[in-house]
Amino acid sequence: MPSRVLEAEESYRQGLAMLNTLPESPERDTGELDLCSALVRVLQQTRGYSAPQTVEAGARVRVLAEKIGNLSQLVRQEERTWGAVLTAGNYASAAAIADRILDLAKRQAEHLALAHNAQVHTRFYTGDLTGAEEQFTRLSDLIQTVGLRQAPGITPITIGVTGLGAWILGRADSARERIARAAAFAQDSKRPYDLAMALLFESYLYRFQREPRQAEVASTQLLSLSEEHSFSYACDLARGVIGWARAQLGYTGEGVSLIRQALAGLADRGARVGNTDVLTRLAEAQALNGAIREALDTIEAALEANPEELVFRPNTLRYRGELQLKLGQSELAEADFRDAIAMAHEMSAKAWELLAAISLARILQTRRNPDAARNLLAPIYGSFTEGFDTPVLQEAKALLDQLV
């Protein structure tokens, strides 16, 4: 039986075909605008935000909204265009569109939620974590407005992104609270796509926290739900996390295969957002499978995939250092760890900074220089005020105890 979203997609297409048999008129344009807008919302779920079908339908909405002079629809289509551009990984263009949405929203305040939402995502992926937090603060009071709730998935995605941002900033408790908030919103809305997106960011947080069993549970639930409702883009995203988790749990060959499937599916949809991290996951799985040099090639691809995507870069640099160590290239590894620390510090990405500092401190420890290792690691660890029950902080504390 076809899913409801696929049935809706077909119904909107049939409606548009019937409408286009009518003579041109303002009434026909208005009807087409409504149907095209609804079709775009469905295509985002079934095909993906940057899929050609979604982009084509979105372009038609923009033309109609400008022709009719419908500011509300124009803002919404700008937001959908922004989503497609962001998903394609074109962050400079996404930032320009986000600024344009903000300018339009100032003329109609009901759209400020969409405007700040676009700012949050664009700033997050480009590594402006404090800027994303500032925008989320402005968005928080607006996030329950009808305008932000109308599009399925948008609220749990936004809360989820800021949850990951909080974790990277070193605020693990805040991160978990936000992910729980996204899940609560999805449960309350009872919309399958909201539930899917809440599960996606729950699985991402477990991946960052190095909790593969929990990541596997959440991402497997996501895959099942997405297959049931034909959320094909979400299926690809789910496989990317399941593969990482399976590799971490010892099923390395299966893990590599699943992540490769995910990357192929994302490429078919023109989706490049987050590719730095997906490729890093693949490199981790390959290394666990014993293919160290292949993993190093993959990590190089991760660093070259999208130079604009800075938010994951310190962690990818750190992991390249870990691979260099496995090949006995400690000087290259040290350079990567130091670069990762410097970049993370510049971004206020305390979690990435701590992980890289742990790696560098271990090198210094093996060189019988515990004082230097402690002096490096202790201040970074000491700057944390929450999340002491997480594996990353526990690892840092255990290493510091060894360095006394």
Secondary structure, 3 states (H helix, E strand, C coil): CCCHHHHHHHHHHHHHHHHCCCCCCHHHHHHHHHHHHHHHHHHHHHCCCCCHHHHHHHHHHHHHHHHHCCHHHHHHHHHHHHHHHHHCCCHHHHHHHHHHHHHHHCCCHHHHHHHHHHHHHHHHHCCCHHHHHHHHHHHHCCCCCHHHHCCCCHHHHHHHHHHHHHHHCCCHHHHHHHHHHHHHHHHHHCCHHHHHHHHHHHHHHHHHCCCHHHHHHHHHHHHHHHHHCCCHHHHHHHHHHHHHHHHHCCCHHHHHHHHHHHHHHHHHCCCCCCHHHHHHHHHHHHHHCCCHHHHHHHHHHHHHHCCCCCCCHHHHHHHHHHHHHHCCCHHHHHHHHHHHHHHHHHHCCHHHHHHHHHHHHHHHHHCCCHHHHHHHHHHHHHCCCCCCCCHHHHHHHHHHHHCC
